[in-house]
Structure formats: C-alpha cells, structure tokens
C-alpha cells in the first residue's frame, strides 16, 4: 500500500548535493563546536587558576599593606612606649615632642594621627589633615597641615598648624569634654600587655572611620596610640580589582569590615553595615561568616540573576588575624575566554560554509546520475514504463549497479501488472486459470505448460491446457493414477521440483504440452512443477512448465518470479472461487427467504418469484431503449446484481407480518374466523325463543299465538345472522344504513352464565382485567366492542431501527382492534386501519432489514430499490412519502412490477385476478393520478413486457386485448 504523501519541506526534501554539503558542513561545524567547547573549558580552567593565583597575590598584597599600616604602627608604638619623653604630659606637650610626631606622621603615610593619653586625663594628639573629610569636619584653614589637640584637665586646646608647625588657627572645643581614659582603646591597652587594635569606629574629632592601635607606656603612666584611617586601605583594595565589577572586603576576626572596595555605611558601636541596593556586600559577608574556620574557601553565588565567583582567605598580621573576601562576576572573569570562543566559532562557521560549497560542487558527479535514477523510479511509481530505461552514465560502480537493478525491477513490475490486469479481467474461474497459464508461460519464457487443479473428491484433478477452442473452457478431468509420480510427489511435498524427460516419453496428462517434433528428432525438456497454495498453505493444484534443456530456457533464473506469480495466482483463484461460492450461497439464501414468504400464505405464493421477472424485463427494456429519458440508463453487471437481489427481497419484511393478517379473508377472521362465535350467540338466541315458547305453553298460554311469536323471532334472527354473515364477507361497500342496522342487531342481549376469564392466555386475561368482572349470569350484547378487544403496540428491534429511517406512515393508536362491530363496519375489504398499517409496515421492515445488512458498492442501493415499490410519484405513497425525483429508475420500475403483479394475481384471498384490459386500464388511471411513473408505464406497454408475462403467468381467461393506445394517450395530472 502506498504511503500517504507528506507535505514537502526544505529540510525533508532536498537535493543530494545539498544534503552532502549540509552533512559535511554540519560535521565540520560539530567538530569546531567540539573544539570550541574543549578550548572554552581549558581556557576557563586556566582563567580560574589565574584568578586563584591573582587572589593569592591580592591576599599577599593586602597582608603587606596591613603590615605597613598596622604592624608598622605597632613598631612605632613599641618605640614610643619606651621613650621617657612620652612618660609625662609636660614633656609630651613640648614643641620638640610635637615636632618628633610630625616627622613620624610624614614618614608613615598610613598613619592619620599619633597621640599619648595619661592616667591623669592629659592628652596630646597630632593629626595630619590629608583627608578632605577630616578637613571638612574640623573646618580647617586651607593652608593647615596638622591638627593639634592638647587636653589637660578641663582645658582643651585645638590648634591648626602649617607644615612648619606654626599655629595658624584654632578650633572651638566641643561641648563634650574629651577624656582619653574613657575611650575603648585606652582601657583595652591598659589591660593588655601588648599592642591592641580596635574595631573600626568613627574618630571623635574628624568623624572619620578607622581603627586605633594602642599600647601602654612602659612606665605605666598612660597609653600611646595611633589612628589608621581606612580610606587609604579601601583605596588600596580598589586598586587591586582585576575586573570592573569585582568587589573586595577586608574583615577582622569578628567579621567586621576593616576596608572595602565598594561603598557602604557602618553604624557606630558595631552596628551592622548598610549597603546601597543592589550590592554584593551582604552576600560576601554571609559567605565570609560561613567560611570563618581559618581556611581559604571558594564558592559560587547567584546575585541579581548573575553568577559570581567568591573567595575567602585568612590574613595574619602580627598577633592579629584578618580575612580578605573577593567576589567577581563569572561573565567578567571569563570575558577573555568568551572572546576566544567567539573567534573560533566564527572561524569554524567560515570553514563549514567553504566546505559545503566545495562538497556541493563535487557531488554533482553523483547527484546527476541519482537524479536520473530517481526520475526512473518515479516513472515506475506512476506506472509509466518505458521499453528500455535509460542507464545512468557514471563511473561509480554502486550507482551503475542500482541503475541496472531499477531497469530489471521496472520490467518485472510491468510483467506483474500485465498479469494482474489479465487476472482481474476474468471472473470465470476456468477462463481465469487458462489466462493465468498463458501469462505464466510467457513470463517464464517456457515452451509450454499445464495447470492442475484438485477437485473436491480428491481422486481427480482438472487439467487446464493453453490450447482450446474459443468457446471451450480448456478443462478436462483426469484421475490421480494417470498423473506422473514425480508430479504427485511434488503436490504431496508442497515443494517446487523438476525433472527432465524426452518429449516422446511424456505422461498422458502432458500430451500436447509442447509442440510435437519429428520422430527422429527427440528433444529433452525440463519440467518444473510449482505447487499452488491457498491462504491456509494447502496445495490446491500445480503449475507445470516445460522448457528445453539445451537452450537453457528453463526458468531457473525466473523460478522465484514464477513462484511468486504462482502464489499470487493461487490466492486470486481461491478468492474467485470463494466469491463464486459465496454468491451461490447468497443466491440460495435469497431464494430461501422468497420461498419462505410465498410459503407463508397460499394466497400470495408466487409473488416473490413473479415480481423479479417483471422487474428484470422492464429494466432490460429501459436499458435497450436508448432514447430519452432512458438514454443514460445502462446498468453494469454489478448493478444488475443489486437489481436482482432487491427484486427478490422486496417483500422480505413480510417475514415478520402476522400470517392471519396477510391471509385475512373475512372481517372477523384472526387466527380463526370469529363469525362462528357470533353464529353460536344467534343459536343461543334462537334456543331462547324456543324456550320462551315452551315455557309459555307450559304456563297455559295460547300455543298458536306463542308459536307465531316464536316463528317471527326465529325468522328475524335468521335474517339478522344472514346480514351479519354478509357483512363479514367484505365483498361489498358498507352503506350507512347497513352500519346502522348492524348496530341495532348488536344491541340484542344474550345471557352468559360461564366465567370468560378462565382457561385463557395471560395476555388476554390482562386485557379482561381492565374492566371488573360482572356477576354471573350476565347479559351481554350480541355484537360488542369491548376494552379487551384493544391490543397495544409492542416495540421491537426493528421498531427502534425504523425510528431513524425517516418513515412518514402514521401509526394508529392501537396495534389491533378486535372489536366485533368495529371490524364488521369496515367500509371496503376485510382489513381494519390497524391491520392495514401492519401489512403496509412490511415495507418498513424490508428497508430496515436490508439497511442493516453490511452491503457495499452498488449493493448499497438494494434497500432503496426494494423499499420504494409502494411509493407514488406525487409523494402520497409510503413508507417515506417520496416523490418521483427522489426515487431511482429501478425503484420506479419495481413499483410498476409490483402493481401489475398484484392486479393480475389470481391467488388473492379477497379478490379475483384482473383481466389484462382491466389491469392496464387501472394502471392508466394511476398514471393520470401520478401514482406510477408515466414514462416507465409507457415503456412497459410499448415494449410488451406485459404480454410476455401474461403468456407465462396468467390464466387464459384473464388474457384479452387491452386498449394500449388509450392508456398511452393519458396525460399525467399536474
């Protein structure tokens, strides 16, 4: 089976050159991508290693910077702590000591201030004014270089000095007196035996942030200290940054910020630092807190949607331990690696594009022959075969071999198609086998052959030869014992076999297999026996082929082809035989149904046989007409089969119609004729008349007068019964006065003394129970319509299926009405409205039953053909109320056939068969009223289908000469 065609797209449907170019380009690109990935990975590793090295270098630089500041300050403090000049306030406040401090500050740029505090509250400080923040906080003059603070008791002197230590201005003392003894650094240094360093804090006078390194004087009289501003240390950290966004923090042992390369605000008294948003600072502090175990740590954090590499390492400076933390954005750290990868990637793309162009040009030597082969394959796909396919011109061995194989495949497929067409054109099994034999001999290039088919008895085989007269099937029976043993062994073993035989020593069944040769020229032939297997793999025959040995024409090379052909042929043959058997079975079933319908009633026997004959004759006349309106009406063989099935099954719905309704000959007839019950009631009334007479005589009445009354009553009862019996026959129309007399007769009463609710069926008892049982004896009407005479509808599967079929027939309120007066009052015929509906309902059942069959192809028209023979051209028919244009020609033909058969049938229980003239006259009236198709009725009359039918099916006394011209002259109304 061919696969469905998919919508083509540039990626699914491309030329070979493009494909090779894409594959080669993609391969090169993948290789380049792999190389780029490797380079990126290696470079990233190198960058990370370099970053680690750089961080170590930064840590070392930070350590040196700390040593310069804090350790350097500690060395100076140790020296001054042992200096006797610093032991007392008087010496320390002298200009000579102040000058020494200025020299110290100039030589130690990391120091902001140097001072000495004493136990008596004295304090001497000299501060450099290099920081703009300090100058602004102190409101220092522009040429001030130092700030001198001397505190002695309550006196506090604040002076500005130039670079020569000359006083150039003074500052106002703060409102809060300064007492060094209250400062944290003073108290900590007094308690420590070595130098101490404070946590970062804000300096009292300059409001600068920094740390203090302090040490107790050796004399114990005070503390010498130095302020280190953190601004210089933070600037040093900013100069160490290796990327624009890198951040560095220097922390003390309590994880407090000593220096930072990023802005922050530190509250006094150890308050938590605050950061401008967004800032990496909080994440760095958190990482430092987690890594505060004395070891270096490396990690990755996500900040504001970006990955940062963060490192932490401890720094030891003298007795103090610090921690440096660095955070670098990954994208900045690997920027160089990305640039290198980008260059390599573009280089790879360029190489891939160049390679694709080169491969595309070079692939033409392959793609052009393949394109030719593709066109050849497309021709094969479209079954456009050429006598000699073009062989591809190429030096590639595989393509040349493919070209030859396609040519051979084309020839083989063409042979199979030709054989398939040959097999499909034959429907007769014997002609099919003979055609199969001829085609196989031609395909195998054999000298001759026969086809053996096993028969059902197993003792004989049918031999099909290729030589036969045009009207001869070519089949003859042969016994198994006349078959060559080698052939029988091949059949029994179900294998392909061969044997060599002189043509003058052929077995009888192979006589005539090859053309005879002169007696003196014996020829050797090789005979191939190929079993034919059905779908069950059982051997149903054999194909025997003969070819000369010396010429090599025996189909050794074609054996597989012959084997495949034999297999296909066996399946085709089996299917043909199976379809023929199925068709025979279907025909038998159809005839069995028709016979069953006709056998139900002796009054309608033959109807289902006669209508198909009429239908076929009129269809044949319409197809031969060739003139409008039947010029295009020419049924095919399959359509003829559908017509035949529809005509035989047109009344199959009568299978479910009650037999007594179809055969109802009198008005009171059901399973039996209820006139007998009525007659017995009259008999009872007559007996009552005699009883009244004898009772009157016994009581002394006038016997003669009583006899007169008796005789009058008996005569009246006889007359009334005769009238009721005549009404029951239904031969005449019921006049209104007759109906009135019927009701008057029915009003007579008779006496019932027995219970009528015993010994009856459950259904009848349930209907009786609708009314209370009267006490016995009871008087009842002679003719009555009782509630128990009404029988309700009961739905069935056919009713459910019919509800969806679009029928327009109006269903009466009750399924049956057995009322005695109701039935005897029927105006014409013997059927009530309910019974007429049940009879007419047979066509609904016919349609439903046929539509429920799995019909396919033209057989799907069977329900429409069969179900329209009660429709009328004006739309007043049933069951769907179809009009002429809604019906097929065949359905209209069947309506005419059904009407003509019904009018002329002599086996109806309620009427005599019409004579030809009367039947055709009635059909002329139906033509005028547009009940029958006018064109088809005219064709029915002019083709004399009626005459052929009358000769075969009508009694001689019905056959007369109708006035055909008068009916042809009738014009349909409307």
Secondary structure by P-SEA (a helix, b strand, c coil): cccccccccccccccaaaaaaaaaaaaaaaaaaaaaaaaaaaaaaaaaaaaaaaaaaaaaaaaaaaaacaaaaaaaaaaaaaccccccccccccaaaaaaaaaaaaaccccccccccccccbbbbbbbcccaaaaaaacccccccbbbbbbcccbbbbbbbccccccccccccccbbbbccccaaaaaaaaccccccccbbbbccccccbbbbbbcccccccccbbbbbaaaaaaaaaaacccccbbbbbbccccccccccbbbbbbccccccccccccaaaaaaaaaaaacccbbbbbccccccbbbbbbbbbbbcccbbbbbbbbbcccccaaaaaaaaaaaaaaaaaaaaaaaaaaaaaacccaaaaaaaaaaaaaaaaccccccccccccccaaaaaaaaaaaaaaaaaaaaaaaaaaaaacccaaaaaaaaaaaaaaaaccccbbbbbbcccccbbbbbbcccccccccbbbbccccccaaaaaaaaacccccccccccccccccccccccccccbbbbbbbbbbbbbcccccccbbbbbbbbcccccccccaaaaaaaaaaaaaaaaaaaaaaaaaaaaaaaaaaaaaaaaaaccccccaaaaaaaaaaaaaaaaaaaccccccccccccaaaaaaaaaaaaaccccccccccccccccccccccccaaaaaaaaaaaaaaaaaaaaaaaaaacccaaaaaaaaaaaaaaaaaaaaaaaaaaaccccccaaaaaaaaaaaabbbbbcccccccccaaaaaaaaccccccccbbbbccccccccbbbbbbcaaaaaacccccccccccccccccaaaaaacccccccaaaaaaaaaaaaaaaaaaaaccccccccaaaaaaacccccccccccccccccccccaaaaaaaaaaaaaaaacccccccccccaaaaaaaaaaaaaaccccaaaaaaaaaaaaaaaaaacccccccccccaaaaaaaccccc
